[in-house]
Each structure stands twice: as structure tokens, then as C-alpha cells.
């Protein structure tokens, strides 16, 4: 059965990449590319095929959603300031995915879903790179670890890597108080008081801790007692090689193996296409799974994190096939 998927903000930098990856992963889907200026989606709609541009203002999307008709999934690549897109998804029984939710604004999602009977999954994908980072960590953990004690993640953002207006709008809040896990206890720290120089894919950069959903997700899955995510600005692998800016991450996991011996592994993930493409890949993989577009039953109607519905090993294989470097250093 053909799936109908609405992408709110679908002609923006990240949204358009999401649309292209969904078309690749769910080739027979009907796509609705929604935003305030549908004329900006004309070329994208022609490129995608079986796609329609529609007008939608996320501050009052009711008329647009009514006109869109029944949906199988809604992907939010823009802000939903009054949770109206989320409410519509819950009320009409379509899957809902959002790359805009942060640690700080999960409360309204949990309150609304917790007071509703869900008919389809609600999947917050506002992890770093829409869940790809957590999946990369879990794939590394599953390969060798019996117990995980500490997880450190650092991402390098290259200023030559373009970011969309939504990301630019959000960037002022990137370095507010950051949630980290230390010795099993949740802490909110001042990023400016926690500056540290760390290596990321061959470049040592100044980083600060940042709140991302990966940190609580990884705590829940691995039970590690120390977890933090750091972000810094530097020159990426791609730029250093004379090409386009890549998005680079370095992951270090400490713990023990099955024999009880101490073990430390470091993984580098580097996407030569940049951060927008990597985010879009994660969002599209979650969307395909949410609608059962991979020929498997769709997930249960519940609030589910990306790592709860996606296989980490399969996701890494997908990344490698797209030219993303996933390697142990």
C-alpha cells in the first residue's frame, strides 16, 4: 500500500535532504512538501516525482493539515511552537517524527502523548544527527563490550558546512546549561566552565558540553555511569583534504569485555556530505521504519526513540554504503 508522508519544512536545507532520502528508501511513497512558501519546492517536487508542494504555516497549520488528507507519517523539519502538528498526528493516527525537539522541550511531548491513546508511533529524532550518533555508539558497544562505564562523544562542526535557517535559529541555545551524566548522577553544567580541547578525526579542537537526547538515550540502553556530548568548531577532514566540509565525530567507549578485562574503543564517524545530509539520513531511516517501509511490521503505537526501532549494525551498513567513514582509530 502506498504511504503518504508529509514533510513540514520539506524544501529547506535539511528537509529537502530528508525528502530525497525518503524517496530513495520508500520509493513508492507519496510525498507532501509543506512550508510557508511552496513555490520554493517547485524544483524539488519535480525531482522527487509523486510529490506535491503545499502551503503550511506551523503556527496555524490546521487548514493545511485538513487539506492534506490522511497521512501515514509526518516529519517535522521545522519548529512546532504550539505542538499543533504533534496533536494532529496523535488525533489522526499517523506516525510523528521531529528533528527539532531538544532535551529542554521534551516535557510537552511527554505530557501530550502520556494523556493520549496513541494509534501510531511518536519518534523524537532530535538526537545529534537524528539518532545516527547513538546508533554509532551502540554498534561499537555491541561489537565488544560486556559492561560500559563511560561514553564520550565529540562532534566537529566546520564553518564551511552550510546550515539551514532552523539550525541557525536554534544555534543560540546550543550552549545553554548542558545535561551530562557523572558517576551515575545527572548534572547540569555551565559549558563555558567546562571547555576542553579534544581530538576529533585528527583535529584537536576546543569543545563545550551540549545537551542532546543521545545522552539520556545512551544511559537508558547501556547503563553507563558517565556520558557526555561535546561540540566544537574546527577544520573538518573534508576541508583539510581540499574538498567540501565533512561532519566529523569521535566516540570513545570505556568498559569491560566478556572476560572482565578493561576495554577502550574509539570510533570516528565522518560524513563527506556534511551535517545536513547525515541528519537527513537518520531521519529518513526512522521514517521508513515508522511506516513499515522496510517490509517489516510498523512499530507499536508508543513514544519510541530512534535506537528502539532501528538496528545499529544495519544503520552503520547504510552509512558506509553512502560513503560515510565509520572506523576504529
Secondary structure as GFF3:
##gff-version 3
##sequence-region A 1 329
A	DSSP	beta_strand	4	8	.	.	.	ID=ss1
A	DSSP	alpha_helix	13	25	.	.	.	ID=ss2
A	DSSP	beta_strand	30	35	.	.	.	ID=ss3
A	DSSP	three_ten_helix	38	41	.	.	.	ID=ss4
A	DSSP	alpha_helix	42	48	.	.	.	ID=ss5
A	DSSP	beta_strand	51	55	.	.	.	ID=ss6
A	DSSP	alpha_helix	62	68	.	.	.	ID=ss7
A	DSSP	beta_strand	73	76	.	.	.	ID=ss8
A	DSSP	alpha_helix	84	92	.	.	.	ID=ss9
A	DSSP	beta_strand	95	98	.	.	.	ID=ss10
A	DSSP	three_ten_helix	103	105	.	.	.	ID=ss11
A	DSSP	alpha_helix	107	114	.	.	.	ID=ss12
A	DSSP	beta_strand	122	124	.	.	.	ID=ss13
A	DSSP	three_ten_helix	128	131	.	.	.	ID=ss14
A	DSSP	alpha_helix	132	144	.	.	.	ID=ss15
A	DSSP	beta_strand	147	157	.	.	.	ID=ss16
A	DSSP	alpha_helix	165	170	.	.	.	ID=ss17
A	DSSP	three_ten_helix	171	173	.	.	.	ID=ss18
A	DSSP	beta_strand	178	182	.	.	.	ID=ss19
A	DSSP	beta_strand	185	189	.	.	.	ID=ss20
A	DSSP	three_ten_helix	191	193	.	.	.	ID=ss21
A	DSSP	beta_strand	196	200	.	.	.	ID=ss22
A	DSSP	beta_strand	203	209	.	.	.	ID=ss23
A	DSSP	alpha_helix	213	222	.	.	.	ID=ss24
A	DSSP	beta_strand	226	233	.	.	.	ID=ss25
A	DSSP	alpha_helix	237	240	.	.	.	ID=ss26
A	DSSP	beta_strand	247	256	.	.	.	ID=ss27
A	DSSP	beta_strand	262	271	.	.	.	ID=ss28
A	DSSP	alpha_helix	275	290	.	.	.	ID=ss29
A	DSSP	alpha_helix	306	309	.	.	.	ID=ss30
A	DSSP	alpha_helix	312	321	.	.	.	ID=ss31
A	DSSP	beta_strand	325	328	.	.	.	ID=ss32
###
